C-alpha cells in the first residue's frame, strides 16, 4: 500500500474510532458485575482477566478493545467513579500485542488510545476464519479467540414514523425498517442505532455517557422466531426527537454472538457491570471474557421527523 494512502487511512480510523468504540463496547465489556457496597466477609480477590470486543468497518478496518476485569473487592471499589479517567485507565489495557491471523496472514493492530487497537489492513472475507491473540505486557495476561466472518445483509427500507397520542397531548417519534431473512439456513442478525450527535462527541472525557449504553440502542433477531425466509419488520421504542439523524447498522452474526448480545440485553446497563467479578455471559475468548467477532455491518441513515 502506498505510504500516503496508509497514513491517510490511519487518520480516518482515528477520526471514527470513538463511534466504533461506542458500538463495540456495547457488547464487550459486559463481562463483569458491579456492587458498590463493601463485602463484609474475607474473600480472596479473583484474578484479573482480559475482556475483549471488536468491530469491523468495511472494507478492511478493524477495531479491538482490550480491558481488564476490575474487582469490587479492592478498597477503591467502595467509591469508584465511572466518569473518572484514572479509573478507566486502570481497566483499559495501555500496552499490548494484538494480532489477527487469517488465510495464512498475520496483521498486528496499532494502539490509537488506551485499550483501543486498530488496523486498516484486515480484509473482511465472508466465510473466512479469524484468530485473535492478545498479550497484555503490563500484567502478562493473554487471551485468544476465533470467529468466522458472515455475509453482509442489506436493509431494504428505512423511514421515520410518527405516533400521535391525543389523550396525552403528545407525539412519539421513531423509525421503521425491514429486511429479508435468507431462505434455507439458520440466521441471526444485529441492528444498532446511533444518533449522529453522539458519534463524534468527546466521549473519553469526564462527564460523558460512554459507559452507559442503553439496551434500546440495538436489537437482535433470530429467524427461529421470525420465520425462515420471512420479512423482518421492526420499529424501535420512540426515544428519538425531531431532527435526530440516526445511523442504523445491520449485521449478519453467528449464533453464539447472538446469544451473547441477547444475554447482555437481558442483563441491564453495560457499565454497571464493568468493575467487578465476571458474571456468566457467553464468550468465545479463551483466557478472558467478552466476544471477538468480525461483524460486517451495512449502514443507512434516517432523519426523525
C-alpha positions, 0 to 999 in steps of 0.5 A: 500500500502506498505510504500516503494512502496508509497514513491517510487511512490511519487518520480516518480510523482515528477520526471514527474510532470513538463511534466504533468504540461506542458500538463495540463496547456495547457488547464487550465489556459486559463481562463483569458485575458491579456492587458498590457496597463493601463485602463484609466477609474475607474473600480472596480477590479473583484474578484479573482477566482480559475482556475483549470486543471488536468491530469491523468497518468495511472494507478492511478496518478493524477495531479491538478493545482490550480491558481488564476485569476490575474487582469490587473487592479492592478498597477503591471499589467502595467509591469508584467513579465511572466518569473518572479517567484514572479509573478507566485507565486502570481497566483499559489495557495501555500496552499490548500485542494484538494480532489477527491471523487469517488465510495464512496472514498475520496483521498486528493492530496499532494502539490509537488510545488506551485499550483501543487497537486498530488496523486498516489492513484486515480484509473482511472475507465472508466465510473466512476464519479469524484468530485473535491473540492478545498479550497484555505486557503490563500484567502478562495476561493473554487471551485468544479467540476465533470467529468466522466472518458472515455475509453482509445483509442489506436493509431494504427500507428505512423511514421515520414514523410518527405516533400521535397520542391525543389523550396525552397531548403528545407525539412519539417519534421513531423509525421503521425498517425491514429486511429479508431473512435468507431462505434455507439456513439458520440466521441471526442478525444485529441492528444498532442505532446511533444518533449522529450527535453522539458519534463524534462527541468527546466521549473519553472525557469526564462527564460523558455517557460512554459507559452507559449504553442503553439496551434500546440502542440495538436489537437482535433477531433470530429467524427461529422466531421470525420465520425462515425466509420471512420479512423482518419488520421492526420499529424501535421504542420512540426515544428519538426527537425531531431532527435526530439523524440516526445511523442504523447498522445491520449485521449478519452474526453467528449464533453464539454472538447472538446469544451473547448480545441477547444475554447482555440485553437481558442483563441491564446497563453495560457499565454497571457491570464493568468493575467487578467479578465476571458474571456468566455471559457467553464468550468465545475468548479463551483466557478472558471474557467478552466476544471477538467477532468480525461483524460486517455491518451495512449502514443507512441513515434516517432523519426523525421527523 
